[in-house]
Every structure is written in structure tokens, then in C-alpha cells.
Amino acid sequence: MLGNMFNKKMMEKMQSQMEEVKQKLNNISVIGEAENGKIKVVANGNRMISSIAIDPEFKSSSTKEELEELIVLAANRALEQAERVEKSEMSHAAMGMLPGMG
């Protein structure tokens, strides 16, 4: 009985900490760039894209296909960075909850 109560409290604490991490990740921004910064994609730590910026001069001198390809490249770079940040934050949270688990 005591074990079940302990497990329930531990699970509630873990869920609460995971929610805190998700909120923190919402406030962390990462940037993926392509073509030397002429295309920038901003995402948060939860891997949600918040903005895309394209240099106007580059846009006018590029084809639709080039732009599409570079936007995908910049977005993937931003999402890769966001994934690294997320893993780092989750690992840090896990070490705080369960020492020896990170």
C-alpha cells in the first residue's frame, strides 16, 4: 500500500516536472539558416516553427524551386537544433528527478 502511494506521488512529480520542461522549451528559440543566413527559420524547443524570414534580394533572384528547397533545409536545421535542446532539457530534468538516470 505504501509502495503504491509512493509510486503515485513519484509519477505525479515526474508529470509536473515534464510539464515544466515543456513550458520552458516553449520559451527557447533556435534558428536554422540556409544560404549564409539569407533564409532563417525560427523554432522553439518543442519543435514548433514560429517564423520564416527570407532576404528580399535573395527572394527576387531565386527560383521557386530553389526557395522551397532552402526553406526545407533551414527548417530541418532548426528542428534538429530544437531536438538537441529538448533532449538536453529532458536529460537534465531526469537527472534532477532520478539521480543516476541521465
N, C-alpha and C positions, 0 to 999 in steps of 0.2 A: 504494500500500500504506500509506504513512504517512498519507495523507488519510483512508483508511478507519479506521485506528486512532484518529486524532484525532476523527473523527465519532462513533465508537463511544463514546469516553470522554466526549465532549461530551453525547451522548444520555444516558449513564448519570448524569452530573452533573445534567442537567436533570430526569431522572426522580426522582432523590434529592431535589432541591430542591422538586419538586412534592409529593412525599410529606410533606416537612417543612411545607409550606404547608397541606396538608390537615390535618395534626395540629394545627397552630396554630389553624386555623379551627374545629376541634372544641372548642377552649377559649375561643372568643369567643362571647359571648351577646348577642343582640339581642332587643328587646321590641317587639311590636306591640300597640297598645291600641285599644279601641273604647269608645264611650260614656263619655268622660272617665276612662278607666282602670278602669272597672268590669269590663271583660273584658281580660285580659292573656294574650298568647301569647308564650312564650319559645322561641327557636330558636337554633341555633348557626350559625357562619359557613359550614357545609356544607349549610345549608338543611334541617336536621333539627329538627322541633319537639320540644322536651323537656318543656314543661309548658303547661297552660292553667289560668288562675285566673279564677273568676267571683265577684264580690261577692255574698255570700249574700242580702242585702236586695234587690239588683237581680234576682237569680235568682228570688226568690219573687214579685216584682211584674211579671215579664215573661212573655210567651207563649213557647211552644216555638219558634215561627217567628222571633220577634224574637231569641231567644238564638242560634239556628242562624245567622241572617244576620250577627249581630255577631261571632260566633266566626269565621266565614269572613272577615269584614272584618279582624279583628285578626290572624288567621293570615296573610292576604295582606300586610298591612303588615309583619309580622315577616319574612316571606320576601323581601319587596322590600329590606328593610334588609340581610338576610343576603346577598342577591345583590350589593348595593353593596359590602359588606365583602369578599366573595370576589373581586370584580373588582379592588378596590384592592390586596388582598394579592397576587393573581396578577400584577398590573401591576408592583408593587414587586419581586416575585421575578424577573420577566422583565427588568427594568432591571438587576438585580444580575447576571444571567447574561449578558445580551447588551446592553451599553450602547448606547443609541440606539433601543431597541425598545419603550420604554414611552411 
